[in-house]
Amino acid sequence: MSLMSSSPLPSARGPQALLVACESEEALYLRSRLSLYRVAVHEAWTATQAVEHCAEHLVHVAFVDAEVVGAPLLALCQQLRRKHPCRPAPQLVLLGGAGQRRALGLRGVLAGGAWLAKPLHPRELDRQILRRIGLGHLAPEERPTSLFT
């Protein structure tokens, strides 16, 4: 198994997401929800891989599992949000339970991340996707309908 994986569709011209250190069940769920919005998904299992991927590719939003990343979370957020001369820094969504959010909440937000509670709720995930990516890249007939709105 390769250390980085990506879904072949949609094209690299559409929105791009990066899943950082996400556990397999959550990664699968995130992939399926993002695919409804025609977002290409790539995965990085380590902080180093995530930083390298963002340095080499446009990433619109990165979902970072705060529980798996642990203590280096804030440093990782700062590295991912570092300005690049050719493209904007990705927006960050930090995934974590209530304990992680209490421990790192304000510092995570100051490092450029928004929190999304685990377990992931479809309505909240959709809101984060819409807030970070929007629907401008989709024709009206391609826009997903949600059972949760």
C-alpha positions, -999 to 999 in steps of 0.1 A, spaced: 0 0 0 14 34 -9 18 61 17 -2 86 -2 -34 78 -20 -58 98 -41 -90 94 -59 -87 97 -97 -119 117 -102 -127 146 -103 -101 164 -124 -73 183 -108 -90 215 -119 -118 211 -94 -116 215 -56 -90 195 -38 -91 181 -3 -64 165 18 -71 140 46 -44 141 72 -39 112 96 -76 102 94 -86 68 106 -98 44 79 -135 46 87 -135 84 89 -114 87 58 -139 65 39 -169 86 52 -151 119 44 -143 106 9 -179 97 2 -193 130 14 -167 150 -5 -174 130 -37 -209 143 -36 -195 178 -41 -171 165 -68 -140 172 -47 -108 152 -54 -94 136 -22 -58 129 -13 -46 113 19 -14 118 39 -7 96 69 20 117 85 26 154 91 56 154 68 36 139 40 9 165 45 33 194 44 51 181 13 17 175 -5 6 211 3 39 225 -9 36 207 -42 -2 208 -49 -31 231 -46 -53 220 -16 -85 239 -9 -93 222 24 -74 199 47 -92 177 72 -68 169 101 -75 143 127 -64 161 159 -66 129 180 -43 110 157 -18 138 151 -16 146 188 9 171 203 24 184 170 -11 195 158 -5 233 162 29 232 145 13 212 117 -15 237 113 11 265 111 31 247 85 1 239 64 -11 275 66 23 289 56 21 312 25 31 298 -8 42 320 -37 20 303 -63 -12 293 -44 -33 300 -13 -29 280 18 -55 254 25 -83 260 49 -81 236 78 -108 216 95 -97 199 127 -114 167 136 -116 158 173 -136 148 203 -147 171 231 -115 165 250 -93 176 221 -114 206 215 -112 217 251 -75 212 252 -66 228 219 -98 247 209 -86 284 209 -51 276 199 -64 254 170 -86 283 158 -57 308 162 -36 284 141 -61 287 113 -84 257 119 -121 252 124 -133 224 146 -156 195 136 -167 171 163 -161 134 161 -181 113 155 -188 132 123 -223 144 117 -235 147 81 -251 181 85 -221 196 102 -197 180 77 -218 194 48 -217 228 64 -179 228 66 -176 216 30 -199 243 18 -182 269 39 -147 259 27 -154 250 -10 -189 262 -19 -209 250 -49 -196 275 -75 -177 247 -94 -209 227 -99 -237 231 -124 -271 234 -107 -281 199 -118 -248 185 -103 -254 199 -68 -261 173 -42 -294 173 -24 -291 167 13 -314 148 36 -301 169 64 -310 205 54 
